[in-house]
């Protein structure tokens, strides 16, 4: 094996690693991204980038305690700003944290 073969092999492995890294951030997954990059090269990387990106939801943190938040929702319920079903939904969310 000469130098040109090693260069081609190295480039092909770069496509596999590129597919792996791109797949980690997408629904397709890192293993599938690796295999697509390995077997299909640049076309496989394009396929990986066409898949959906994983969306991480940032949790909303507040300094209020659960009791304070419950009181706030109870006040909204008492004032008529929210319905009882909306209050129960929010209460369930707070108590299941």
C-alpha positions, 0 to 999 in steps of 0.5 A: 500500500502506497501513500495515495491509498493511505490518504484515501483511507484517511479521508474516508475515515474522516467522513466516518468521524464527521458522520459520528459527530454530526449524528450525536446531535441528531435523531439519527444517532451517532452509530448510524452517522458513523456507518453512513459516513463510513459506507457512503462517505460525503453522501452519508454525511449529507444524509446525517445532516438532513435528519432532525436535530435533537432539541434540548429543552432548558428547564425553567428554574425559579427562586420561588418555592413550590408552596409560593408557586401554588399560592400564586396559582391559587390566587389566580384561580380565586381571581378568576384568571384561570379555571379550576382544571388549569389550576389542577394541571399546574398543581400536578406539575408542581407536585410531581417535580 
